[in-house]
Amino acid sequence: MTALTHSASVVVAATPDEVYDLVSDVTRTGEWSPVCRACWWDEGASAVPGAWFTGRNEVPGRTWETRSQVVTAERGREFAWLVGGRLVRWAFTMAPVEGGTLLTEEWEFLPAGLASFAERYGADAQAQIEDRTRAALDGIPATLAAIRAVAER
């Protein structure tokens, strides 16, 4: 099986603050994510640590929703959240570079997520984990390319 962490980066012709404002607006996630088709803030929340949002994910043959909690919200630097508040960590980090911003997307399957999959899927847990890992590995470059396209319009 591949590693349970992955990251990739792209240079975006925009400032770190502009890129942060884009990626921290979870209501726009459907514009760039190949799996998450829509997100909305729960109970009037916004991009601050502790806030929760819900995402609707779709792949062929399956649609599901997850709730995530913002864990880092530093304008121009990092926006990160935990799926289920403890299962999987996703983050966007920004750094100024010549020509704009180096945007990095990071993904990590956390120990609580592994335990949750073992409990939920039993003997099929490893296959389910590998499926989610492949989706992250394939999705990150697609997501970064789409964010760059949106930011540079």
DSSP file (Angstrom, degrees, kcal/mol; ACC not computed):
  #  RESIDUE AA STRUCTURE BP1 BP2  ACC     N-H-->O    O-->H-N    N-H-->O    O-->H-N    TCO  KAPPA ALPHA  PHI   PSI    X-CA   Y-CA   Z-CA
    1    1 A M              0   0    0      0, 0.0     3,-0.1     0, 0.0   129,-0.0   0.000 360.0 360.0 360.0 149.9    0.0    0.0    0.0
    2    2 A T        -     0   0    0      1,-0.2   131,-0.1   128,-0.1   132,-0.0  -0.247 360.0 -73.9 -74.1 168.0    1.1    3.6   -0.6
    3    3 A A        -     0   0    0      1,-0.1    -1,-0.2     2,-0.1     0, 0.0  -0.187  34.4-127.6 -60.9 155.5    1.9    6.0    2.2
    4    4 A L  S    S+     0   0    0     -3,-0.1   105,-3.0   105,-0.1     2,-0.3   0.148  90.9  61.3 -94.3  18.6   -1.0    7.4    4.2
    5    5 A T  E     +A  108   0A   0    103,-0.2     2,-0.3     2,-0.0   103,-0.2  -0.980  59.8 166.1-137.5 151.3    0.3   11.0    3.6
    6    6 A H  E     +A  107   0A   0    101,-2.3   101,-2.6    -2,-0.3     2,-0.3  -0.971   6.7 177.2-161.1 149.2    0.7   12.9    0.4
    7    7 A S  E     +A  106   0A   0     -2,-0.3     2,-0.3    99,-0.2    99,-0.2  -0.987   1.5 179.2-150.7 156.9    1.3   16.4   -0.8
    8    8 A A  E     -A  105   0A   0     97,-1.6    97,-2.4    -2,-0.3     2,-0.3  -0.966  12.9-148.3-151.5 160.9    1.9   18.3   -4.0
    9    9 A S  E     -A  104   0A   0     -2,-0.3     2,-0.3    95,-0.2    95,-0.2  -0.908  11.0-176.2-135.8 159.9    2.4   21.9   -5.0
   10   10 A V  E     -A  103   0A   0     93,-2.0    93,-3.1    -2,-0.3     2,-0.5  -0.981  29.7-117.8-149.8 148.2    1.7   24.4   -7.8
   11   11 A V  E     -A  102   0A   0     -2,-0.3     2,-0.4    91,-0.2    91,-0.2  -0.811  29.3-162.7 -90.8 129.1    2.7   28.0   -8.3
   12   12 A V  E     -A  101   0A   0     89,-3.0    89,-2.7    -2,-0.5     2,-2.3  -0.939  23.1-128.5-113.3 131.0   -0.4   30.3   -8.6
   13   13 A A  S    S+     0   0    0     -2,-0.4     2,-0.3    87,-0.2    87,-0.2  -0.459  81.1  82.1 -79.5  69.9   -0.1   33.7  -10.1
   14   14 A A  S    S-     0   0    0     -2,-2.3    -2,-0.2    85,-0.0   138,-0.1  -0.952  86.9 -87.0-160.6 164.0   -1.9   35.4   -7.1
   15   15 A T     >  -     0   0    0     -2,-0.3     4,-2.5     1,-0.1     5,-0.2  -0.378  38.9-111.6 -75.5 158.5   -0.8   36.6   -3.7
   16   16 A P  H  > S+     0   0    0      0, 0.0     4,-2.7     0, 0.0    60,-0.5   0.886 120.0  52.4 -56.4 -38.4   -0.9   34.3   -0.7
   17   17 A D  H  > S+     0   0    0      2,-0.2     4,-2.6     1,-0.2    59,-0.2   0.910 109.4  48.7 -64.8 -40.7   -3.8   36.2    0.8
   18   18 A E  H  > S+     0   0    0      2,-0.2     4,-1.5     1,-0.2    -1,-0.2   0.908 113.2  47.0 -64.6 -41.4   -5.8   35.9   -2.5
   19   19 A V  H  X S+     0   0    0     -4,-2.5     4,-2.7     2,-0.2     5,-0.3   0.924 112.4  50.3 -66.5 -43.1   -5.1   32.2   -2.6
   20   20 A Y  H  X S+     0   0    0     -4,-2.7     4,-2.6     1,-0.2     5,-0.2   0.936 107.3  53.5 -58.4 -47.4   -6.1   31.8    1.0
   21   21 A D  H  < S+     0   0    0     -4,-2.6     4,-0.3     1,-0.2    -1,-0.2   0.855 112.5  46.3 -58.2 -34.6   -9.3   33.7    0.5
   22   22 A L  H >< S+     0   0    0     -4,-1.5     3,-1.1    -5,-0.2     6,-0.2   0.973 116.7  39.5 -71.3 -56.1  -10.2   31.3   -2.3
   23   23 A V  H 3< S+     0   0    0     -4,-2.7    -2,-0.2     1,-0.3    -3,-0.2   0.756 111.5  57.3 -72.6 -23.2   -9.3   28.0   -0.7
   24   24 A S  T 3< S+     0   0    0     -4,-2.6     2,-1.4    -5,-0.3    -1,-0.3   0.570  84.6  87.2 -83.4  -7.2  -10.7   28.9    2.8
   25   25 A D    X   -     0   0    0     -3,-1.1     3,-2.6    -4,-0.3     4,-0.2  -0.696  61.4-175.7 -88.2  85.4  -14.1   29.6    1.2
   26   26 A V  G >  S+     0   0    0     -2,-1.4     3,-1.6     1,-0.3     4,-0.3   0.720  73.6  74.0 -60.2 -20.5  -15.4   26.1    1.5
   27   27 A T  G 3  S+     0   0    0      1,-0.3    -1,-0.3     2,-0.1    12,-0.2   0.647  96.1  51.9 -67.6 -11.2  -18.6   27.0   -0.4
   28   28 A R  G X  S+     0   0    0     -3,-2.6     3,-2.5    -6,-0.2     4,-0.4   0.413  76.6 103.7-100.7  -0.3  -16.4   27.1   -3.5
   29   29 A T  G X> S+     0   0    0     -3,-1.6     4,-2.4     1,-0.3     3,-1.9   0.831  70.4  65.4 -54.2 -37.2  -14.9   23.7   -3.1
   30   30 A G  G 34 S+     0   0    0     -4,-0.3    -1,-0.3     1,-0.3    -2,-0.1   0.683  89.8  68.5 -60.3 -17.7  -17.1   22.2   -5.8
   31   31 A E  G <4 S+     0   0    0     -3,-2.5    -1,-0.3     1,-0.1    -2,-0.2   0.736 119.5  13.2 -72.5 -22.4  -15.4   24.4   -8.4
   32   32 A W  T <4 S+     0   0    0     -3,-1.9   114,-0.3    -4,-0.4    -2,-0.2   0.605  98.9  97.0-130.9 -17.4  -12.1   22.5   -8.0
   33   33 A S     <  -     0   0    0     -4,-2.4   107,-0.1     3,-0.4   106,-0.0  -0.619  53.7-154.0 -82.8 133.2  -12.5   19.2   -6.2
   34   34 A P  S    S+     0   0    0      0, 0.0    -1,-0.1     0, 0.0     3,-0.1   0.631  96.8  23.0 -75.9 -11.6  -12.9   16.0   -8.3
   35   35 A V  S    S+     0   0    0      1,-0.2    23,-2.7    22,-0.1     2,-0.8   0.727 108.0  71.3-119.2 -46.7  -14.8   14.3   -5.4
   36   36 A C  E     +B   57   0A   0     21,-0.2    -3,-0.4     1,-0.2    21,-0.3  -0.668  54.8 178.5 -81.4 110.1  -16.3   17.0   -3.2
   37   37 A R  E     +     0   0A   0     19,-2.4     2,-0.3    -2,-0.8    -1,-0.2   0.713  63.1   4.2 -87.6 -22.3  -19.1   18.5   -5.2
   38   38 A A  E     -B   56   0A   0     18,-1.2    18,-3.1    -9,-0.1     2,-0.3  -0.979  56.8-171.2-161.0 148.7  -20.4   21.0   -2.6
   39   39 A C  E     -B   55   0A   0     -2,-0.3     2,-0.3    16,-0.2    16,-0.2  -0.976   5.2-177.8-138.5 153.8  -19.6   22.3    0.9
   40   40 A W  E     -B   54   0A   0     14,-2.2    14,-2.8    -2,-0.3     2,-0.2  -0.991  32.2-106.1-150.1 149.4  -21.4   24.6    3.3
   41   41 A W  E >   -B   53   0A   0     -2,-0.3     3,-0.5    12,-0.2     2,-0.3  -0.537  36.9-123.0 -73.7 138.2  -20.7   26.0    6.7
   42   42 A D  G >  S-     0   0    0     10,-2.4     3,-1.8    -2,-0.2    10,-0.3  -0.667  81.9 -10.4 -81.9 135.2  -22.6   24.5    9.6
   43   43 A E  G 3  S-     0   0    0     -2,-0.3    -1,-0.2     1,-0.3    10,-0.0   0.813 128.8 -52.0  49.4  44.4  -24.8   26.7   11.8
   44   44 A G  G <  S+     0   0    0     -3,-0.5    -1,-0.3     1,-0.1    -2,-0.1   0.673  95.0 154.4  73.2  17.2  -23.5   30.0   10.4
   45   45 A A    <   -     0   0    0     -3,-1.8     2,-0.3     7,-0.2    -4,-0.2  -0.119  22.3-166.4 -71.2 172.7  -19.8   29.2   10.9
   46   46 A S        -     0   0    0      2,-0.1     2,-2.6     3,-0.0     5,-0.2  -0.844  45.8 -55.7-147.9-176.1  -16.9   30.6    8.9
   47   47 A A  S    S+     0   0    0     -2,-0.3   -23,-0.0   -23,-0.1   -22,-0.0  -0.382  88.8 116.4 -73.6  73.2  -13.2   30.0    8.3
   48   48 A V  S >  S-     0   0    0     -2,-2.6     3,-2.3    26,-0.0    22,-0.3  -0.978  76.4 -85.5-134.4 149.4  -12.0   30.1   11.9
   49   49 A P  T 3  S+     0   0    0      0, 0.0    22,-0.2     0, 0.0     3,-0.1  -0.273 116.2  27.1 -55.1 136.6  -10.5   27.3   14.0
   50   50 A G  T 3  S+     0   0    0     20,-3.1    21,-0.1     1,-0.4     2,-0.1   0.135  90.5 127.8  96.8 -18.8  -13.2   25.2   15.6
   51   51 A A    <   -     0   0    0     -3,-2.3    19,-3.1    -5,-0.2    -1,-0.4  -0.378  48.0-143.5 -71.7 150.0  -15.8   25.9   12.9
   52   52 A W  E     + C   0  69A   0    -10,-0.3   -10,-2.4    17,-0.2     2,-0.3  -0.881  18.1 179.1-114.4 146.1  -17.5   22.9   11.2
   53   53 A F  E     -BC  41  68A   0     15,-2.4    15,-3.0    -2,-0.4     2,-0.4  -0.965  19.9-133.0-139.4 159.9  -18.6   22.5    7.7
   54   54 A T  E     -BC  40  67A   0    -14,-2.8   -14,-2.2    -2,-0.3     2,-0.4  -0.904  16.6-163.2-114.2 141.0  -20.3   19.7    5.7
   55   55 A G  E     -BC  39  66A   0     11,-2.7    11,-2.1    -2,-0.4     2,-0.6  -0.971  11.8-145.5-124.2 140.3  -19.2   18.4    2.3
   56   56 A R  E     -BC  38  65A   0    -18,-3.1   -19,-2.4    -2,-0.4   -18,-1.2  -0.925  22.0-165.1-104.6 120.6  -21.1   16.3   -0.2
   57   57 A N  E     -BC  36  64A   0      7,-3.5     7,-2.1    -2,-0.6     2,-0.4  -0.809   5.7-171.3-108.5 144.5  -18.9   13.9   -2.0
   58   58 A E  E     + C   0  63A   0    -23,-2.7     5,-0.2    -2,-0.3    -2,-0.0  -0.995  14.0 159.2-140.1 132.0  -19.7   12.0   -5.2
   59   59 A V  E >   - C   0  62A   0      3,-2.7     3,-2.6    -2,-0.4   -24,-0.1  -0.919  61.5 -65.3-135.0 162.9  -17.9    9.2   -7.1
   60   60 A P  T 3  S+     0   0    0      0, 0.0     3,-0.0     0, 0.0    -2,-0.0  -0.277 124.1   4.7 -53.0 124.4  -19.5    6.8   -9.6
   61   61 A G  T 3  S+     0   0    0      1,-0.0     2,-0.3    -3,-0.0    -3,-0.0   0.433 122.4  72.1  84.2   0.1  -22.0    4.7   -7.7
   62   62 A R  E <   +C   59   0A   0     -3,-2.6    -3,-2.7     2,-0.0     2,-0.4  -0.972  45.7 177.3-154.0 134.3  -21.7    6.5   -4.3
   63   63 A T  E     +C   58   0A   0     -2,-0.3     2,-0.3    -5,-0.2    -5,-0.2  -0.998  18.8 158.2-131.6 136.2  -22.6    9.8   -2.7
   64   64 A W  E     -C   57   0A   0     -7,-2.1    -7,-3.5    -2,-0.4     2,-0.4  -0.981  29.0-132.3-153.1 161.6  -21.9   10.7    0.9
   65   65 A E  E     -C   56   0A   0     -2,-0.3     2,-0.3    -9,-0.2    -9,-0.2  -0.908  17.3-171.4-117.9 147.2  -21.5   13.6    3.3
   66   66 A T  E     -C   55   0A   0    -11,-2.1   -11,-2.7    -2,-0.4     2,-0.4  -0.961  16.7-137.8-131.2 152.5  -18.9   14.3    5.8
   67   67 A R  E     -C   54   0A   0     -2,-0.3    17,-3.6   -13,-0.2     2,-0.3  -0.914  24.1-170.2-106.5 140.2  -18.5   17.0    8.5
   68   68 A S  E     -CD  53  83A   0    -15,-3.0   -15,-2.4    -2,-0.4     2,-0.5  -0.948  14.3-140.9-131.8 150.7  -15.1   18.6    9.0
   69   69 A Q  E     -CD  52  82A   0     13,-2.3    13,-2.4    -2,-0.3     2,-0.3  -0.943  20.6-124.8-115.0 129.4  -13.6   20.9   11.6
   70   70 A V  E     + D   0  81A   0    -19,-3.1   -20,-3.1    -2,-0.5    11,-0.3  -0.529  31.6 171.2 -67.9 129.6  -11.3   23.7   10.8
   71   71 A V  E     +     0   0A   0      9,-2.6     2,-0.4     1,-0.3    10,-0.2   0.633  66.5  28.6-113.8 -23.6   -8.1   23.4   12.8
   72   72 A T  E     + D   0  80A   0      8,-1.6     8,-2.4   -24,-0.1    -1,-0.3  -0.992  52.9 166.5-140.7 132.1   -5.9   26.1   11.2
   73   73 A A  E     + D   0  79A   0     -2,-0.4     2,-0.6     6,-0.2     6,-0.2  -0.668  14.6 154.0-144.8  83.6   -7.0   29.3    9.6
   74   74 A E  E >>  - D   0  78A   0      4,-3.0     3,-2.8    -2,-0.2     4,-2.1  -0.916  45.3-123.5-117.5 103.2   -4.1   31.7    9.1
   75   75 A R  T 34 S+     0   0    0     -2,-0.6   -58,-0.2     1,-0.3   -57,-0.1  -0.142  93.1   6.8 -52.4 129.9   -4.7   34.1    6.2
   76   76 A G  T 34 S+     0   0    0    -60,-0.5    -1,-0.3   -59,-0.2   -59,-0.1   0.416 132.0  55.2  79.7  -1.4   -2.0   33.9    3.6
   77   77 A R  T <4 S-     0   0    0     -3,-2.8    17,-2.8     1,-0.2     2,-0.3   0.691 107.5 -10.2-126.3 -55.9   -0.3   30.9    5.3
   78   78 A E  E  <  -DE  74  93A   0     -4,-2.1    -4,-3.0    15,-0.2     2,-0.4  -0.985  34.5-172.9-158.8 141.1   -2.5   27.8    6.0
   79   79 A F  E     +DE  73  92A   0     13,-2.6    13,-2.7    -2,-0.3     2,-0.3  -0.976  27.7 166.5-131.6 119.7   -6.1   26.5    6.0
   80   80 A A  E     -DE  72  91A   0     -8,-2.4    -9,-2.6    -2,-0.4    -8,-1.6  -0.961  11.6-179.5-138.5 152.0   -6.5   23.0    7.4
   81   81 A W  E     -DE  70  90A   0      9,-2.5     9,-2.5    -2,-0.3     2,-0.5  -0.973  22.5-131.2-147.2 159.6   -9.4   20.8    8.6
   82   82 A L  E >   -DE  69  89A   0    -13,-2.4   -13,-2.3    -2,-0.3     3,-1.9  -0.967  24.6-129.6-114.9 121.9  -10.0   17.4   10.0
   83   83 A V  E >>>S+DE  68  88A   0      5,-2.9     4,-2.7    -2,-0.5     3,-1.5  -0.528  98.9   3.4 -66.9 129.7  -12.7   15.2    8.5
   84   84 A G  T 345S-     0   0    0    -17,-3.6    -1,-0.3    -2,-0.3   -16,-0.2   0.615 123.3 -81.7  67.5  10.5  -14.9   13.9   11.3
   85   85 A G  T <45S+     0   0    0     -3,-1.9    -1,-0.3   -18,-0.2    -2,-0.2   0.439 125.3  23.4  75.3  -1.1  -12.8   16.1   13.6
   86   86 A R  T <45S+     0   0    0     -3,-1.5    26,-0.4     2,-0.1    27,-0.4   0.426  99.6  80.5-168.0  -2.2  -10.1   13.4   13.8
   87   87 A L  T  <5S+     0   0    0     -4,-2.7    23,-2.1     1,-0.3    26,-0.6   0.931  98.2   7.1 -91.8 -49.4  -10.1   11.0   10.9
   88   88 A V  E   < -EF  83 109A   0     -5,-0.8    -5,-2.9    21,-0.2     2,-0.5  -0.999  64.0-142.7-138.7 137.0   -8.2   12.6    7.9
   89   89 A R  E     -EF  82 108A   0     19,-2.8    19,-2.1    -2,-0.4     2,-0.4  -0.893  18.0-179.3-104.6 129.3   -6.3   15.9    7.8
   90   90 A W  E     +EF  81 107A   0     -9,-2.5    -9,-2.5    -2,-0.5     2,-0.3  -0.953   9.1 172.3-119.8 144.2   -6.4   18.1    4.7
   91   91 A A  E     -EF  80 106A   0     15,-2.0    15,-2.9    -2,-0.4     2,-0.5  -0.997  26.3-154.6-152.1 148.5   -4.5   21.3    4.4
   92   92 A F  E     -EF  79 105A   0    -13,-2.7   -13,-2.6    -2,-0.3     2,-0.4  -0.996  20.0-171.1-116.4 128.1   -3.6   24.1    2.0
   93   93 A T  E     -EF  78 104A   0     11,-2.5    11,-2.7    -2,-0.5     2,-0.4  -0.933   4.6-157.7-118.5 147.6   -0.4   26.0    2.7
   94   94 A M  E     + F   0 103A   0    -17,-2.8     9,-0.2    -2,-0.4     7,-0.0  -0.961  11.9 176.2-125.6 140.1    0.7   29.1    0.9
   95   95 A A  E     - F   0 102A   0      7,-1.2     7,-3.5    -2,-0.4     2,-0.2  -0.994  34.2-113.1-141.1 135.9    4.2   30.6    0.6
   96   96 A P  E     + F   0 101A   0      0, 0.0     2,-0.3     0, 0.0     5,-0.2  -0.467  44.6 163.8 -68.5 136.6    5.2   33.7   -1.5
   97   97 A V  E >   - F   0 100A   0      3,-2.4     3,-2.4    -2,-0.2     2,-0.2  -0.923  50.1 -70.7-141.6 166.7    7.5   32.9   -4.4
   98   98 A E  T 3  S+     0   0    0     -2,-0.3     3,-0.1     1,-0.3   -87,-0.0  -0.434 124.4  23.6 -59.4 128.1    8.5   34.7   -7.5
   99   99 A G  T 3  S-     0   0    0     -2,-0.2     2,-0.4     1,-0.1    -1,-0.3   0.421 132.3 -60.0  93.6  -0.8    5.5   34.8   -9.8
  100  100 A G  E <  S- F   0  97A   0     -3,-2.4    -3,-2.4   -87,-0.2     2,-0.4  -0.944  89.6 -11.9 141.6-120.6    2.9   34.4   -7.0
  101  101 A T  E     -AF  12  96A   0    -89,-2.7   -89,-3.0    -2,-0.4     2,-0.9  -0.983  42.6-136.3-132.5 133.1    2.2   31.8   -4.4
  102  102 A L  E     -AF  11  95A   0     -7,-3.5    -7,-1.2    -2,-0.4     2,-0.5  -0.819  30.1-163.4 -84.1 110.2    3.4   28.2   -3.9
  103  103 A L  E     -AF  10  94A   0    -93,-3.1   -93,-2.0    -2,-0.9     2,-0.4  -0.867   6.4-171.3-100.2 124.1    0.2   26.4   -3.0
  104  104 A T  E     -AF   9  93A   0    -11,-2.7   -11,-2.5    -2,-0.5     2,-0.5  -0.956   9.8-157.7-117.0 132.3    0.6   23.0   -1.4
  105  105 A E  E     -AF   8  92A   0    -97,-2.4   -97,-1.6    -2,-0.4     2,-0.4  -0.940  15.0-168.5-107.1 130.9   -2.2   20.6   -0.7
  106  106 A E  E     -AF   7  91A   0    -15,-2.9   -15,-2.0    -2,-0.5     2,-0.4  -0.922   7.9-174.0-122.5 145.4   -1.5   18.0    2.0
  107  107 A W  E     +AF   6  90A   0   -101,-2.6  -101,-2.3    -2,-0.4     2,-0.3  -0.999   3.8 177.0-138.2 137.5   -3.5   14.9    3.0
  108  108 A E  E     -AF   5  89A   0    -19,-2.1   -19,-2.8    -2,-0.4     2,-0.7  -0.952  25.0-142.8-146.1 124.9   -2.9   12.5    5.9
  109  109 A F  E     - F   0  88A   0   -105,-3.0   -21,-0.2    -2,-0.3  -105,-0.1  -0.783  34.4-146.1 -81.3 114.0   -5.0    9.5    6.9
  110  110 A L    >>  -     0   0    0    -23,-2.1     4,-2.0    -2,-0.7     3,-0.7  -0.384  21.4-107.1 -86.5 160.0   -4.8    9.7   10.8
  111  111 A P  H 3> S+     0   0    0      0, 0.0     4,-2.5     0, 0.0     5,-0.2   0.868 120.7  54.7 -53.4 -39.8   -4.7    6.8   13.3
  112  112 A A  H 3> S+     0   0    0    -26,-0.4     4,-2.2     1,-0.2   -25,-0.2   0.859 106.8  52.1 -63.9 -33.3   -8.3    7.5   14.3
  113  113 A G  H <> S+     0   0    0     -3,-0.7     4,-2.4   -26,-0.6    -1,-0.2   0.901 108.6  49.5 -67.7 -41.5   -9.3    7.2   10.7
  114  114 A L  H  X S+     0   0    0     -4,-2.0     4,-2.1     2,-0.2    -2,-0.2   0.926 112.7  47.3 -62.0 -44.3   -7.6    3.8   10.3
  115  115 A A  H  X S+     0   0    0     -4,-2.5     4,-2.2     1,-0.2    -2,-0.2   0.897 110.9  52.0 -63.9 -40.1   -9.3    2.6   13.5
  116  116 A S  H  X S+     0   0    0     -4,-2.2     4,-2.7     1,-0.2     5,-0.2   0.905 109.9  48.4 -63.5 -42.0  -12.7    3.9   12.3
  117  117 A F  H  X S+     0   0    0     -4,-2.4     4,-3.0     2,-0.2     5,-0.4   0.888 109.5  52.9 -66.2 -38.1  -12.3    2.1    9.0
  118  118 A A  H  X S+     0   0    0     -4,-2.1     4,-1.4     1,-0.2    -2,-0.2   0.914 114.1  43.0 -61.8 -42.1  -11.3   -1.2   10.8
  119  119 A E  H  < S+     0   0    0     -4,-2.2    -2,-0.2     2,-0.2    -1,-0.2   0.905 120.7  40.5 -69.5 -42.1  -14.4   -0.9   12.9
  120  120 A R  H  < S+     0   0    0     -4,-2.7    -2,-0.2    -5,-0.2    -3,-0.2   0.886 128.7  25.7 -76.4 -40.1  -16.7    0.1   10.0
  121  121 A Y  H >< S-     0   0    0     -4,-3.0     3,-2.2     1,-0.2    -3,-0.2   0.534  80.3-172.4-108.5  -7.8  -15.4   -2.2    7.2
  122  122 A G  G >< S+     0   0    0     -4,-1.4     3,-2.0    -5,-0.4     4,-0.3  -0.267  76.1   7.0  56.2-126.6  -13.9   -5.1    9.1
  123  123 A A  G 3  S+     0   0    0      1,-0.3     3,-0.3     2,-0.1    -1,-0.3   0.716 133.6  55.3 -62.6 -21.5  -12.1   -7.5    6.7
  124  124 A D  G <> S+     0   0    0     -3,-2.2     4,-2.1     1,-0.2    -1,-0.3   0.394  78.3 100.2 -90.9   3.1  -12.6   -5.0    3.9
  125  125 A A  H <> S+     0   0    0     -3,-2.0     4,-2.8     1,-0.2     5,-0.2   0.904  78.4  51.7 -58.0 -46.3  -11.0   -2.1    5.8
  126  126 A Q  H  > S+     0   0    0     -3,-0.3     4,-2.5    -4,-0.3    -1,-0.2   0.914 110.7  48.0 -60.9 -43.0   -7.6   -2.3    4.0
  127  127 A A  H  > S+     0   0    0     -4,-0.3     4,-2.1     2,-0.2    -1,-0.2   0.894 112.6  49.6 -63.8 -39.3   -9.2   -2.2    0.6
  128  128 A Q  H  X S+     0   0    0     -4,-2.1     4,-2.2     2,-0.2    -2,-0.2   0.904 111.0  49.1 -65.8 -41.6  -11.3    0.7    1.6
  129  129 A I  H  X S+     0   0    0     -4,-2.8     4,-2.4     1,-0.2    -2,-0.2   0.919 111.2  49.7 -63.1 -44.4   -8.3    2.6    2.9
  130  130 A E  H  X S+     0   0    0     -4,-2.5     4,-2.5    -5,-0.2    -1,-0.2   0.878 109.0  52.9 -63.7 -37.0   -6.4    1.9   -0.3
  131  131 A D  H  X S+     0   0    0     -4,-2.1     4,-2.0     2,-0.2    -2,-0.2   0.933 111.5  44.9 -62.5 -46.3   -9.3    3.2   -2.3
  132  132 A R  H  X S+     0   0    0     -4,-2.2     4,-2.0     2,-0.2    -2,-0.2   0.869 112.2  53.2 -66.2 -36.4   -9.4    6.5   -0.4
  133  133 A T  H  X S+     0   0    0     -4,-2.4     4,-2.6     2,-0.2    -2,-0.2   0.931 108.8  48.3 -65.4 -45.5   -5.6    6.8   -0.6
  134  134 A R  H  X S+     0   0    0     -4,-2.5     4,-2.6     1,-0.2     5,-0.3   0.903 109.6  53.8 -60.1 -41.1   -5.7    6.4   -4.4
  135  135 A A  H  X S+     0   0    0     -4,-2.0     4,-2.5     1,-0.2    -1,-0.2   0.905 110.7  46.0 -61.5 -41.2   -8.5    9.0   -4.6
  136  136 A A  H  X S+     0   0    0     -4,-2.0     4,-2.3     2,-0.2    -2,-0.2   0.932 112.5  50.0 -66.6 -45.3   -6.3   11.4   -2.6
  137  137 A L  H  < S+     0   0    0     -4,-2.6    -2,-0.2     1,-0.2    -1,-0.2   0.895 118.9  38.3 -61.4 -40.3   -3.2   10.7   -4.7
  138  138 A D  H  X S+     0   0    0     -4,-2.6     4,-0.9    -5,-0.2    -1,-0.2   0.850 117.4  50.9 -76.3 -35.4   -5.1   11.2   -8.0
  139  139 A G  H  X S+     0   0    0     -4,-2.5     4,-3.0    -5,-0.3     5,-0.2   0.811  95.1  67.5 -77.1 -31.5   -7.3   14.1   -6.7
  140  140 A I  H  X S+     0   0    0     -4,-2.3     4,-2.7     1,-0.2     5,-0.2   0.937 102.8  43.9 -60.6 -50.4   -4.6   16.4   -5.3
  141  141 A P  H  > S+     0   0    0      0, 0.0     4,-2.2     0, 0.0    -1,-0.2   0.905 115.9  49.2 -61.9 -37.8   -2.9   17.3   -8.6
  142  142 A A  H  X S+     0   0    0     -4,-0.9     4,-2.1     2,-0.2    -2,-0.2   0.912 112.0  48.8 -64.8 -42.2   -6.4   17.8  -10.3
  143  143 A T  H  X S+     0   0    0     -4,-3.0     4,-2.7     2,-0.2     5,-0.2   0.934 111.3  48.9 -63.0 -46.9   -7.5   20.0   -7.4
  144  144 A L  H  X S+     0   0    0     -4,-2.7     4,-2.5     1,-0.2    -2,-0.2   0.905 111.1  49.9 -61.6 -42.1   -4.4   22.1   -7.5
  145  145 A A  H  X S+     0   0    0     -4,-2.2     4,-2.1    -5,-0.2    -1,-0.2   0.904 112.5  47.6 -63.0 -40.6   -4.6   22.6  -11.3
  146  146 A A  H  X S+     0   0    0     -4,-2.1     4,-2.4  -114,-0.3    -2,-0.2   0.898 110.7  50.6 -69.5 -40.1   -8.3   23.6  -10.9
  147  147 A I  H  X S+     0   0    0     -4,-2.7     4,-3.1     2,-0.2     5,-0.2   0.935 110.1  50.9 -61.7 -44.7   -7.6   26.1   -8.1
  148  148 A R  H  X S+     0   0    0     -4,-2.5     4,-2.1     1,-0.2    -2,-0.2   0.928 110.1  49.7 -58.4 -44.4   -4.8   27.7  -10.1
  149  149 A A  H  < S+     0   0    0     -4,-2.1     4,-0.4     1,-0.2    -1,-0.2   0.917 113.5  45.5 -61.1 -43.8   -7.2   28.0  -13.1
  150  150 A V  H >< S+     0   0    0     -4,-2.4     3,-1.1     1,-0.2    -2,-0.2   0.935 114.6  47.9 -64.5 -46.0   -9.9   29.6  -10.9
  151  151 A A  H 3< S+     0   0    0     -4,-3.1    -1,-0.2     1,-0.2    -2,-0.2   0.818 112.8  48.5 -65.7 -31.5   -7.4   32.0   -9.2
  152  152 A E  T 3<        0   0    0     -4,-2.1    -1,-0.2    -5,-0.2    -2,-0.2   0.400 360.0 360.0 -94.5   4.0   -5.8   33.1  -12.4
  153  153 A R    <         0   0    0     -3,-1.1    -1,-0.2    -4,-0.4    -2,-0.1   0.507 360.0 360.0 -63.8 360.0   -9.1   33.9  -14.3
